Amino acid sequence: MLKDSGAVLLGASFIAAAIAAPAAAQDVTAKVQICASCHGENGTPIDSKTIPVIWGQQVSYIVKQLHDYRSGDRQNPIMTPIAKTIAIEDMRPIANYFAAKAWPAGQPAASTAAAPAGIAQCRLCHQPNFEGGPPAPRLAGLSYEYLIGAMNAFAADKRTNNLDMPGFMRALSESDREAMAHYIAGL
């Protein structure tokens, strides 16, 4: 009899886990609906020049950005108020949700440009093909406008939520940053 009750308990545990998993997924899905308003229903932002792709982005990067918007370490008139409504414990499940999505198809056309000088230092964190990995985000496929905006914001100390990037970007000339942004946008 104990053998059968053990099987029943084990079966009940599997059923409970199966029921709980979709509820958690539905909860995250409901919480990320607002994100689609700007970042897109299919992962393509409504304005790729100012809004980054977050589908397929690195978990650690998404968590950090949500945290930084929430804490005020990074400012944006849209993201800051939204992030302040996200509980700390929801940040990782939200980041996992987006990281599990495929990078949107057609983002972007293949680059035909040669790698600009000085880009090797960027590959140390952003990886050889700029597809990101801890600790750095994916950059390949983001728009030139978004990339150059971020690079220039770091160079001008307008974006300071990364201790290394301002120094790296200030060390580059404006034309170096432009060449890098064009190259990475085409990957």
C-alpha positions in Angstrom: 0.0 0.0 0.0 2.8 2.4 0.8 4.3 1.8 -2.6 1.0 2.8 -4.3 0.6 5.9 -2.1 4.1 7.0 -3.0 3.2 6.7 -6.7 0.0 8.7 -6.0 2.0 11.4 -4.2 4.6 11.5 -7.0 1.8 11.7 -9.6 0.1 14.4 -7.7 3.4 16.4 -7.5 3.8 16.2 -11.3 0.2 17.3 -11.9 0.6 20.2 -9.4 3.9 21.3 -11.1 2.2 21.0 -14.6 -0.7 23.2 -13.4 1.6 25.8 -11.7 4.0 26.1 -14.6 1.4 27.5 -17.1 0.1 29.8 -14.5 3.5 31.3 -13.9 4.1 31.6 -17.6 0.7 33.3 -18.0 1.6 35.7 -15.2 4.8 36.7 -16.9 3.0 36.9 -20.3 0.5 39.3 -18.8 3.2 41.4 -17.2 5.1 41.8 -20.4 2.1 43.0 -22.5 3.0 46.6 -22.0 6.5 45.9 -23.4 5.0 45.0 -26.8 3.6 48.6 -27.1 7.1 49.8 -28.0 9.3 46.8 -28.4 6.8 45.1 -30.7 4.5 42.1 -30.7 6.9 40.1 -32.9 10.1 41.4 -31.4 10.5 44.2 -33.9 10.3 47.6 -32.2 7.8 50.2 -33.4 10.8 52.6 -34.0 14.1 50.7 -34.2 16.0 54.0 -34.4 15.2 54.8 -30.7 13.9 51.5 -29.3 16.2 48.4 -29.0 15.2 44.8 -29.8 14.8 42.9 -26.6 13.7 39.5 -28.0 16.7 37.2 -27.7 18.7 39.7 -25.6 20.9 38.5 -22.7 19.1 37.8 -19.4 21.7 39.6 -17.3 21.5 42.7 -19.4 17.7 42.9 -19.3 17.7 42.4 -15.6 20.3 45.1 -15.1 18.5 47.6 -17.3 15.2 47.1 -15.6 16.9 47.4 -12.2 18.7 50.6 -13.4 15.6 52.2 -14.7 13.8 51.3 -11.5 16.5 52.7 -9.3 17.1 55.8 -11.3 20.6 54.8 -12.4 19.4 55.0 -16.0 16.8 57.5 -17.1 14.2 57.3 -19.8 10.8 59.1 -19.8 9.0 55.9 -20.8 11.0 53.1 -19.3 11.7 54.7 -15.9 8.0 54.9 -14.8 7.3 51.4 -16.2 10.3 49.8 -14.4 9.2 51.4 -11.2 6.0 49.3 -11.3 8.0 46.0 -11.8 8.7 44.2 -8.6 12.4 43.1 -8.1 11.4 39.5 -8.0 9.6 39.8 -11.4 12.7 41.2 -13.2 14.4 37.8 -13.8 11.3 36.0 -15.0 10.6 38.9 -17.4 14.2 38.9 -18.6 14.0 35.1 -19.1 10.8 35.5 -21.1 12.5 37.9 -23.6 15.8 36.1 -23.7 14.0 32.8 -24.7 12.5 34.5 -27.7 14.2 34.3 -31.1 16.0 37.5 -32.4 13.6 38.9 -34.9 14.1 37.6 -38.5 15.4 40.2 -40.9 17.3 42.1 -38.3 19.4 43.3 -40.2 20.9 42.9 -43.6 24.4 41.4 -43.7 27.3 43.8 -43.3 29.7 44.1 -46.1 31.9 46.6 -44.3 35.3 45.6 -42.9 35.7 45.6 -39.2 36.8 49.1 -38.1 40.0 49.6 -36.1 39.7 49.4 -32.4 36.7 47.1 -32.4 38.6 44.2 -30.9 38.3 45.7 -27.4 34.5 45.6 -27.8 34.5 41.9 -28.7 36.0 41.0 -25.3 32.6 41.6 -23.6 30.1 41.6 -26.5 31.6 38.4 -28.0 33.2 37.9 -31.4 30.0 38.3 -33.4 28.5 40.9 -31.1 25.7 38.4 -30.0 26.4 39.3 -26.4 26.9 37.2 -23.3 27.4 37.8 -19.7 28.1 40.6 -18.9 27.3 42.4 -22.1 24.3 42.8 -24.3 23.8 41.7 -27.9 24.6 44.5 -30.2 24.5 42.8 -33.6 21.4 43.7 -35.4 20.5 46.8 -33.4 20.0 49.9 -35.6 22.8 52.3 -36.4 20.8 55.1 -34.9 20.2 53.2 -31.6 23.9 52.1 -31.4 25.4 55.5 -32.1 22.9 57.2 -29.7 24.0 54.8 -26.9 27.7 55.2 -27.8 27.5 59.0 -27.8 25.5 59.0 -24.6 28.2 57.0 -22.9 30.9 59.3 -24.4 29.1 62.4 -23.1 28.4 61.0 -19.6 24.7 61.1 -20.3 24.4 57.4 -19.8 26.4 56.3 -16.8 24.8 53.0 -15.7 28.0 51.1 -16.8 31.3 51.9 -15.2 33.5 50.9 -18.2 31.6 52.2 -21.3 32.0 55.9 -20.7 35.8 55.6 -20.7 35.8 53.3 -23.7 33.6 55.6 -25.7 35.4 58.8 -24.7 38.7 57.2 -25.9 37.2 56.8 -29.4 36.8 59.6 -31.9 33.4 60.5 -33.2 34.2 59.0 -36.5 35.5 55.8 -34.8 32.2 55.5 -33.0 30.2 56.0 -36.2 32.3 53.4 -38.0 31.7 50.9 -35.2 28.0 51.6 -35.1 27.6 51.1 -38.8 29.6 47.9 -38.7 27.8 46.4 -35.7 24.3 47.4 -37.1 25.1 45.4 -40.2 25.9 42.1 -38.4 
